Amino acid sequence: MKSRHSLKDVAKEAGVSTATISRHLNGSLDLPEATRARIDAAVTKLSYHPNPHARRLSLGRSDTIALILPDIANPFFAKLAAAIGMAAEVHKSMVLLHATFNKSEREVAALRRAAQNQVDGIIFITNRAPEERVAQALNDFSRAVILDEDVPGGRAPRLLCDNELGGVLAGRHLRAAGHRHVAYFGGGADLHSTQTRLAGLRSGLTKNGEADIEPTLFVGDHSPTSGRVLAEKFLSQADHETAIFSGSDELTVGILEVFHERGIRVPEDFSLISFDDARSLHLFAPAITSVRQPVDLLGARAVEILFSDTWDQPDFKALTELMPVTLIERRSVSAPANNKKRPDLGM
């Protein structure tokens, strides 16, 4: 005895073709009442349940998109994933989530799995500089959006926050408070975001007609562990620096852990600005001034691009769209410590 009846079984029971059954169940065929009743009776008698996957494929879509990101435990990526999921629901699409932990093998494997699942599109996020093979695998998709961090060689629309503007806002705010010697903690020297935020910071610190003020660069990766390492390195080398612009909230957490252990105060000893504002920085002591990325808008716009009807335009995949950022002033920035009694940092 069959445990599950097929469409052919229902057609035989109702005395019509499989195409008639399929179109009736899809709501795309107007049938006489008697025929509809006969089909419905056959469906009920045989307890027939259409295969939703096969039905979607027959319509040329899977009603799923793939989201590939580095780490779901990171609050920034968690919020971004939630925003993408909510936006995809509007398009009656589900999100298949792949966490790569910033490993090349996992990025390639996730892209291959998404292709096997025949997803309708892919949103790709990394916070490292991927190898060429990652870009090549990404380019195999007819619809893909590169989100948050650039992928060199990727032929897909890019949706990034305005990293340079973020650096400019941080630099201007620190300059207005009297700072000229600033350290920038970035997530990798080869990252597009690190370079553009650094360029913006340099611009924001420098007034017209002056020689460029060059921030001191410390790079690692976007994690609290890296923040700790870079903070220790900074404290062992700090000379004239009076402020830090941190490239992510994750780095900021590590910085603050080291500062707390060493008895270093913010902003009395060093002023601090963080990039992202994905964590509850307003609850820190002191509340941390930040450059806020519009996480919800980034997620919603990425999905909007993915489902856009302009993919047939020849230059669409060359699109680069920047989302604005804003400076959220709190209490972690004050006048430079070297205008007061500079603390003994134990160097």
C-alpha positions, -999 to 999 in steps of 0.1 A, spaced: 0 0 0 14 34 -9 22 57 20 17 88 -2 -3 92 -34 10 111 -64 -6 136 -87 -11 109 -112 -31 89 -87 -54 118 -81 -59 124 -118 -68 87 -123 -93 88 -95 -109 120 -108 -108 110 -144 -89 141 -156 -53 148 -167 -25 156 -143 -22 191 -159 -59 198 -151 -53 187 -115 -22 209 -112 -38 240 -127 -69 235 -105 -48 233 -73 -28 264 -85 -60 283 -90 -51 290 -126 -80 270 -143 -117 277 -142 -136 243 -143 -173 233 -142 -186 228 -107 -190 190 -112 -153 186 -123 -141 207 -94 -161 186 -70 -148 154 -85 -112 166 -82 -117 178 -46 -132 145 -37 -103 126 -51 -78 148 -33 -97 142 0 -101 105 -5 -64 100 -13 -51 125 13 -31 141 -14 -7 169 -4 11 188 -32 49 189 -30 55 226 -24 92 224 -35 82 208 -68 54 233 -73 77 263 -67 103 249 -91 76 244 -118 69 281 -114 105 290 -118 112 301 -82 120 285 -48 106 312 -26 139 311 -7 170 334 -6 203 326 9 220 349 35 257 342 40 273 361 68 303 358 91 288 353 126 252 352 138 264 358 174 277 392 165 249 417 174 254 437 142 250 406 120 221 393 141 202 425 137 210 426 100 198 390 96 165 398 114 159 429 91 166 408 60 142 381 73 114 406 79 119 422 45 120 388 27 86 379 43 70 407 24 81 389 -8 67 356 6 103 343 7 122 324 34 158 330 43 184 302 44 211 313 68 248 302 65 274 314 90 309 312 77 330 323 107 351 342 81 366 310 67 372 308 30 362 271 28 329 278 45 321 308 22 327 287 -9 307 257 6 278 280 15 277 294 -20 277 259 -34 249 248 -11 228 279 -21 233 270 -57 222 234 -51 191 247 -33 183 268 -63 176 299 -43 160 329 -59 189 351 -49 218 355 -24 229 382 0 266 379 8 283 395 38 319 391 48 343 411 70 375 400 54 389 403 19 378 371 2 400 351 -23 392 352 -60 375 318 -58 349 332 -35 341 360 -60 340 335 -88 314 313 -69 294 345 -62 294 355 -98 277 322 -108 244 336 -93 221 355 -116 209 375 -85 233 384 -57 238 414 -35 271 422 -18 263 438 15 283 458 41 318 449 29 332 449 -6 342 417 -24 369 425 -50 360 409 -83 324 403 -74 300 411 -103 270 421 -82 253 452 -69 270 465 -37 251 480 -8 274 496 17 271 521 45 289 554 38 321 544 56 340 575 45 313 598 59 314 578 92 351 586 94 346 622 86 319 626 113 341 609 139 371 631 129 351 663 130 337 655 164 371 646 179 387 677 163 359 699 178 368 685 212 404 694 207 419 661 195 447 661 169 464 628 176 440 599 171 443 561 168 421 541 145 414 505 153 403 487 121 392 452 112 419 445 86 442 468 66 430 452 33 393 458 39 375 485 19 357 496 51 390 501 70 406 522 42 375 544 36 368 550 73 405 559 78 404 583 48 373 599 62 388 602 97 419 618 82 397 643 64 375 651 94 406 658 116 422 681 90 411 717 83 414 732 48 449 744 42 465 722 68 488 693 62 469 660 65 466 648 101 476 611 99 458 588 124 478 559 139 464 527 125 460 494 145 444 465 126 432 430 136 397 416 130 363 426 142 362 407 175 365 415 212 396 393 213 412 415 186 401 446 205 419 434 236 451 427 216 451 460 199 443 479 231 473 463 248 495 472 218 481 507 218 489 512 254 524 500 250 530 525 221 507 554 230 527 586 228 507 617 217 474 599 210 445 612 231 415 594 214 405 562 197 381 557 168 371 520 169 360 503 137 333 482 153 314 476 186 331 442 189 365 459 189 352 485 214 342 458 238 377 444 239 392 479 242 370 486 272 378 453 289 415 461 288 409 497 299 388 485 329 415 460 339 442 487 337 422 514 355 421 536 324 392 559 322 370 570 293 370 599 284 392 613 312 423 594 299 413 586 263 382 597 244 365 569 224 341 567 194 327 534 182 314 524 147 282 504 143 260 512 174 246 477 172 252 470 208 235 489 236 263 515 239 240 540 256 240 516 286 278 515 290 295 536 317 301 561 302 277 559 273 298 555 241 296 580 213 291 561 181 287 563 143 255 544 137 249 522 107 212 520 96 210 483 101 173 479 95 175 500 63 205 481 51 187 448 54 154 460 39 172 477 10 193 446 2 161 425 -2 146 453 -22 175 452 -46 174 414 -48 138 414 -58 141 444 -81 127 441 -117 157 459 -131 182 431 -132 180 430 -170 196 465 -172 232 461 -184 247 483 -157 226 471 -128 253 447 -115 278 476 -114 255 494 -89 272 507 -57 248 522 -33 258 540 0 235 542 30 240 573 52 254 570 88 248 593 117 269 604 147 253 596 181 268 619 207 271 605 242 296 609 269 328 591 258 344 622 242 359 651 261 389 675 258 423 657 253 439 643 284 472 660 276 454 693 283 450 680 319 472 659 341 480 629 319 477 596 338 506 573 344 498 545 320 524 522 335 546 522 304 
